[in-house]
């Protein structure tokens, strides 16, 4: 990568410039590096992420890490395989159990990692690649254009102004993407009224299986992690995190114990607010993900509610799909929106399906309406008995389907209004797999 000093501006040239080193941007940078493509990655944070966040690698995300040669390199003491997820009513009654072991090998499991473990593995691998430069503390400031086509970007690193000429600019900078704004791509950005208080605690006794409690505007998830650690995910209104903290730890522990009395001792393992964080939730919809010389991936293009369990995974799949297309663009010197649209055409069907599914789950799982809650619980109980429908839900959550899991007849069967003659003949492949 060539560079030269002007009086005030540093100039660089590269093949691909990526804005954002999050779940999608980091994967894209590593995938391109493994193809020997010159890439510069700008990350406005001062270094790798250190904050608390829940990490569940779904099967499609595991496949991405495997393709990058990293899945088997994740440290054993920072990962935990989980196969069974129990959905329960507030109070403890089990509604449905989903077993990842029903999926095709080798990714027939969920992998829970300690915070940022997979992301750090990707970033560490990038640093070993000579064709990629990863710049922390570098903020995107604008696009360079010639004849209406994007030909690079401008950035600022400390007090230094930087101009980067690039054949393609990739916006991987999240739901509030500045690259998307600079491209003047309109976005329907919706912030959900609920988010999640995340906590990580040391369990007094081993926890081996995941549980997910649903009730009247109540959701509490418990996922075992490495060692005896357990992630807790608790739905609270957006903007209420400080108020929850002001009420004190005992009040939170009592709320959790009311949801699941059997785990009172686990909840008492939360002893300090430093064990917690708040995760806001939002959705982004855009009419296009591409422009001449530019592409949006991940949350910049299509953030979704975490009920889908696929937001970060879809950013990773975006990255791998785009990494397959960009070498062709470089070989043909065609960086037009029309050529880049192939990426969007490949990815959008699954994204659209997952966003819609997540919003349906928000409606039913977050409900305060007793009739809707009754229907939700009835569907869960049906899924527990119906292997075919349960497998469709599981394969969707695992990222293995691009088509919706339920048609109209399936919905009536799931609600218990129609019999399902194929209930015990589950599919073992996922039509429209992504």
ZIFENNOR-V734327 format. One line per field, one symbol per residue. phi: phi as a letter, one per 20 degrees, with the letter a starting at -180 (. if undefined). psi: psi as a letter, one per 30 degrees, with the letter a starting at -180 (. if undefined). burial: b if it has 9 or more other ideal C-beta (glycine too) atoms within 8 Angstrom, else e. A space follows every 50 residues. Layout:
# ZIFENNOR-V734327
phi: ???
psi: ???
burial: ???
This chain:
# ZIFENNOR-V734327
phi: .fbbdefccedccbfcdddodegeffffgfffffemefbdddcfffagfc ffbfccefgffffffffemdgfeffgfccbecddddecegopffdacddf fffffedeaddedfgmfffffffffgfeefecdddemddfcrdecclndf cqbdbccmeeecdcebfbddecdnfdgffgffflefceddeffcccedcc ceffcgddceccecbflcccdccfcfmdfcedccfcfgndgffffffnfg fffffffffbgfdgfffffedbffecbddfcbccccfbdcbfnbbdcmff eagbffgflcgffffffgffffffefgffffelddfgffffgffffefgf fgfffffffffgfefefdeffffffgfffgffgfedffffffffffgfnd cdegfceffffffffnecfdfdgdcffdcdgmgd
psi: jkllkaefkkklklekkkjkhaeeeeeeeeeeefggkkkkkkjflfalkf lkkkjjjleeeeeeeeefgfeffkkegglkkkekkkkllkffkkekkkjf fflklfhilkjkllkgeeeeeeeeeeffkffkkjjlgjkkflkkkkhfkk galllkjbfkkkkjkkekkkjhhafhkfeeeefhjkkjjkkkfkakkklk ljkfkkkflkkjkkajhkkkkjkkalbglkkkjkklkkggeeeeefflee eeeeeeeeeiffgeeefffjfkffgllkjlklkkklflglljglkklbfe ehklkfffggeeeeeeeeeeeefeeeeeeeefhjgleeeffeeeeefeee eeeeeeeeeeeeeeeglfkeeeeeeeeeeeeeeffjeeeeeeeefeefgg kflkfkaeeeeeeefgfkljfgegikkgljkgk.
burial: eeeeeeeeebbbebbbbbbbbbbbbbbbbbbbbeeebbbbbbbebeeeee eebbbbbbbbbbbbbbebebbeebeeebbbebbbbbbbbbeeeebbbbeb eebeeebbbbbbbbbbbbbbbbbebbeebebbebbbbbbbeebbeeeebb bbbbbbbeeebbbbbbbbbbbbbbbebbbbebbebebebeebebbbbbbb bebeeebebbbbbbbeebbbbbbbbbebbbbbbbbbebeebeebbeeebe bbbebbbebbeebbebbebbeeeebbebbebbbbebebbbbbbbbbbbbb bbbbbbebebbebbbbbbbbbbbebbbebbeeeebbbebbbebbeebbbb bebbbbbbbebbbbbbbeeeebbebbbbbbbbbbebbbbbbbbbbbbbbb beebbbeeebbbbbbeeeebeebeebbeebebbb
